[in-house]
């Protein structure tokens, strides 16, 4: 299971949504939305799951581009 991460729309900082999922579950909940209290700006935001990513997805992509 990996953490689901999104960005604060105000600061563009990554936010841990405190949701743990795998790729199969992510595919099933793709069209859902998530409401969260942002630790960066303090506001409450709503984001679509499709705008979020799993914790290590971007690390894998970045590493692949460097190699």
ZADO-1210 file (C-alpha; in nm, 4 decimals, padded with zeros to 6 digits):
<atoms>
<atom x="00.0000" y="00.0000" z="00.0000" code="UNK" pos="1"/>
<atom x="00.1220" y="00.3468" z="-00.0879" code="UNK" pos="2"/>
<atom x="00.0268" y="00.6942" z="00.0293" code="UNK" pos="3"/>
<atom x="-00.1973" y="00.9006" z="-00.1963" code="UNK" pos="4"/>
<atom x="-00.0435" y="01.2454" z="-00.2524" code="UNK" pos="5"/>
<atom x="-00.1815" y="01.5619" z="-00.4123" code="UNK" pos="6"/>
<atom x="-00.0731" y="01.9257" z="-00.4335" code="UNK" pos="7"/>
<atom x="-00.2063" y="02.2227" z="-00.2400" code="UNK" pos="8"/>
<atom x="-00.3705" y="02.4435" z="-00.5043" code="UNK" pos="9"/>
<atom x="-00.2408" y="02.7557" z="-00.3250" code="UNK" pos="10"/>
<atom x="00.1234" y="02.6653" z="-00.2534" code="UNK" pos="11"/>
<atom x="00.1770" y="02.3723" z="-00.4942" code="UNK" pos="12"/>
<atom x="00.3380" y="02.1808" z="-00.2058" code="UNK" pos="13"/>
<atom x="00.2740" y="01.8041" z="-00.1885" code="UNK" pos="14"/>
<atom x="00.0124" y="01.6940" z="00.0653" code="UNK" pos="15"/>
<atom x="-00.0163" y="01.3447" z="00.2119" code="UNK" pos="16"/>
<atom x="-00.3894" y="01.2707" z="00.1970" code="UNK" pos="17"/>
<atom x="-00.3543" y="01.0020" z="00.4682" code="UNK" pos="18"/>
<atom x="-00.5090" y="00.7494" z="00.2306" code="UNK" pos="19"/>
<atom x="-00.3227" y="00.4275" z="00.1590" code="UNK" pos="20"/>
<atom x="-00.4035" y="00.2388" z="-00.1584" code="UNK" pos="21"/>
<atom x="-00.2688" y="00.0253" z="-00.4396" code="UNK" pos="22"/>
<atom x="-00.2967" y="00.0684" z="-00.8161" code="UNK" pos="23"/>
<atom x="-00.6060" y="-00.1542" z="-00.8477" code="UNK" pos="24"/>
<atom x="-00.7973" y="00.0429" z="-00.5848" code="UNK" pos="25"/>
<atom x="-00.6766" y="00.3706" z="-00.7312" code="UNK" pos="26"/>
<atom x="-00.8261" y="00.2694" z="-01.0658" code="UNK" pos="27"/>
<atom x="-01.1617" y="00.1994" z="-00.8978" code="UNK" pos="28"/>
<atom x="-01.1757" y="00.5322" z="-00.7077" code="UNK" pos="29"/>
<atom x="-01.0263" y="00.7436" z="-00.9883" code="UNK" pos="30"/>
<atom x="-01.3387" y="00.9577" z="-01.0389" code="UNK" pos="31"/>
<atom x="-01.4006" y="01.0239" z="-00.6663" code="UNK" pos="32"/>
<atom x="-01.3109" y="01.3455" z="-00.4897" code="UNK" pos="33"/>
<atom x="-01.1283" y="01.3918" z="-00.1607" code="UNK" pos="34"/>
<atom x="-01.1698" y="01.6749" z="00.0890" code="UNK" pos="35"/>
<atom x="-00.8684" y="01.7581" z="00.3073" code="UNK" pos="36"/>
<atom x="-00.7364" y="02.0176" z="00.5489" code="UNK" pos="37"/>
<atom x="-00.4140" y="02.1518" z="00.4008" code="UNK" pos="38"/>
<atom x="-00.1116" y="02.1569" z="00.6320" code="UNK" pos="39"/>
<atom x="00.0574" y="02.4209" z="00.4130" code="UNK" pos="40"/>
<atom x="-00.2028" y="02.6975" z="00.3783" code="UNK" pos="41"/>
<atom x="-00.4563" y="02.5868" z="00.6424" code="UNK" pos="42"/>
<atom x="-00.7500" y="02.5918" z="00.4008" code="UNK" pos="43"/>
<atom x="-00.9872" y="02.3067" z="00.3288" code="UNK" pos="44"/>
<atom x="-00.9539" y="02.1846" z="-00.0292" code="UNK" pos="45"/>
<atom x="-01.1325" y="01.9346" z="-00.2496" code="UNK" pos="46"/>
<atom x="-00.9402" y="01.7488" z="-00.5177" code="UNK" pos="47"/>
<atom x="-01.0185" y="01.4667" z="-00.7558" code="UNK" pos="48"/>
<atom x="-00.8345" y="01.1408" z="-00.7011" code="UNK" pos="49"/>
<atom x="-00.7267" y="01.1573" z="-01.0664" code="UNK" pos="50"/>
<atom x="-00.5168" y="01.4662" z="-00.9792" code="UNK" pos="51"/>
<atom x="-00.3310" y="01.2742" z="-00.7070" code="UNK" pos="52"/>
<atom x="-00.0561" y="01.0147" z="-00.7319" code="UNK" pos="53"/>
<atom x="00.0814" y="00.7286" z="-00.5294" code="UNK" pos="54"/>
<atom x="00.3774" y="00.8068" z="-00.3053" code="UNK" pos="55"/>
<atom x="00.6597" y="00.6573" z="-00.5111" code="UNK" pos="56"/>
<atom x="00.5207" y="00.7043" z="-00.8625" code="UNK" pos="57"/>
<atom x="00.7045" y="01.0303" z="-00.9323" code="UNK" pos="58"/>
<atom x="01.0245" y="00.9001" z="-00.7715" code="UNK" pos="59"/>
<atom x="01.0232" y="00.6048" z="-01.0125" code="UNK" pos="60"/>
<atom x="00.9613" y="00.8324" z="-01.3107" code="UNK" pos="61"/>
<atom x="01.2370" y="01.0745" z="-01.2042" code="UNK" pos="62"/>
<atom x="01.4828" y="00.7918" z="-01.1501" code="UNK" pos="63"/>
<atom x="01.3992" y="00.6405" z="-01.4897" code="UNK" pos="64"/>
<atom x="01.4688" y="00.9715" z="-01.6631" code="UNK" pos="65"/>
<atom x="01.8066" y="01.0061" z="-01.4930" code="UNK" pos="66"/>
<atom x="01.9199" y="00.6540" z="-01.5794" code="UNK" pos="67"/>
</atoms>
